[in-house]
Amino acid sequence: MATEFILEAVTPERLVFEKPVEFVKLRTEGGDIGILAKHINYITPIGAGEMLVREKDNKEMTYYLEGGFLEVRQDKVVILGVNIVEATKAEAERMAREVAIERAKKQKIKEDQDILGSKKRIQNNLSRK
């Protein structure tokens, strides 16, 4: 039984790598997923976080992934990432935290703008009476 599959990692700028691997673990928007050879076909959005790649002889590499899409086929996995960089586990976690903080700040600004807009509409409606 085949224990390897091809992992292709691509960003808008370049092909990061294409190599045979035994295992991949990464964060999707629905949670973490581990992929072995002969995995069921699957497509999902990727979240920001660590990607662990296990090559032959249990050699493990860690990458930081910043969003994108994952396509799993029986013999090949394709990652279309916004940003894919080799990193230590700690660096990958730090970068994921920074992205999460930035997204939370943007969400908070949007919520504040929505609240201010609602208050303004309420004041305008009350002043018409």
C-alpha positions in Angstrom: 0.0 0.0 0.0 1.3 3.4 -0.9 2.3 5.5 2.1 3.3 8.7 0.1 1.6 11.3 -1.9 2.7 14.4 -3.7 2.3 17.7 -1.8 2.3 20.8 -4.0 2.4 24.2 -2.2 1.7 27.3 -4.4 1.4 31.0 -3.6 0.3 33.7 -6.1 4.0 34.5 -6.6 5.6 31.1 -7.0 5.7 27.3 -6.5 7.0 26.9 -3.0 7.6 23.2 -3.3 6.4 20.0 -4.8 7.6 16.8 -3.1 6.5 13.4 -1.9 5.4 13.3 1.7 3.8 10.8 4.1 1.7 13.1 6.3 0.4 16.7 6.3 -1.4 18.5 9.2 -2.8 22.0 8.8 -5.5 24.3 10.0 -8.7 24.7 7.9 -11.5 27.1 8.7 -13.3 24.1 10.2 -10.4 23.0 12.4 -7.2 21.0 12.1 -7.0 18.2 9.5 -4.4 15.4 9.1 -3.9 13.9 5.6 -2.3 10.5 4.8 -2.0 8.8 1.4 -5.3 7.7 -0.2 -7.3 10.3 1.7 -10.8 11.0 0.4 -11.1 13.8 -2.1 -11.7 17.1 -0.2 -11.7 20.8 -0.8 -11.8 23.4 2.0 -10.6 27.0 2.8 -7.4 27.2 4.9 -7.1 29.2 8.1 -3.9 30.9 9.3 -1.5 28.7 11.3 1.1 26.0 11.4 1.4 23.3 8.7 3.4 20.2 9.7 4.8 18.1 6.8 6.3 14.7 7.4 8.6 13.5 4.7 10.4 10.1 4.4 12.3 8.8 7.4 10.0 10.8 9.7 11.8 14.1 8.8 9.4 16.9 9.8 9.2 20.4 8.4 7.1 23.2 9.8 5.6 26.0 7.7 3.4 29.0 8.4 0.3 29.2 6.2 -1.8 32.3 5.9 -5.1 31.4 4.4 -6.0 30.0 1.0 -7.5 26.7 -0.2 -6.7 23.0 0.2 -7.5 20.4 -2.5 -7.0 16.7 -1.6 -7.0 14.0 -4.2 -6.0 10.4 -3.6 -2.5 10.8 -4.9 -1.9 14.5 -4.6 -2.6 17.4 -2.2 -2.5 21.0 -3.5 -2.3 24.0 -1.2 -3.1 27.3 -2.8 -1.9 29.6 -0.1 -1.8 33.4 0.4 1.6 33.0 2.1 3.6 29.9 2.8 6.9 30.2 4.6 9.2 27.7 6.4 9.1 28.5 10.1 9.7 26.9 13.5 6.6 25.9 15.5 7.0 29.0 17.7 7.3 31.3 14.7 4.3 29.8 13.0 2.2 30.2 16.2 3.4 33.8 16.6 2.5 34.7 13.0 -0.9 33.0 13.4 -1.6 35.1 16.5 -0.6 38.3 14.7 -3.0 37.6 11.9 -5.8 36.7 14.4 -5.2 40.0 16.3 -5.2 42.0 13.1 -8.5 40.4 11.9 -10.0 41.0 15.4 -9.0 44.7 15.2 -10.6 45.0 11.8 -13.8 43.3 13.0 -13.9 45.6 16.0 -13.6 48.7 13.8 -16.4 47.4 11.6 -18.6 46.7 14.6 -17.9 50.2 16.0 -18.8 51.8 12.6 -22.0 49.8 12.5 -23.0 50.9 16.0 -22.3 54.5 15.2 -24.3 54.3 12.0 -27.2 52.8 13.9 -27.1 55.5 16.6 -27.1 58.2 13.9 -30.1 56.6 12.2 -32.0 56.4 15.5 -31.2 60.1 16.3 -32.3 61.1 12.8 -35.6 59.2 13.2 -36.3 60.6 16.6 -35.6 64.2 15.5 -38.2 63.9 12.7 -41.1 63.5 15.1 
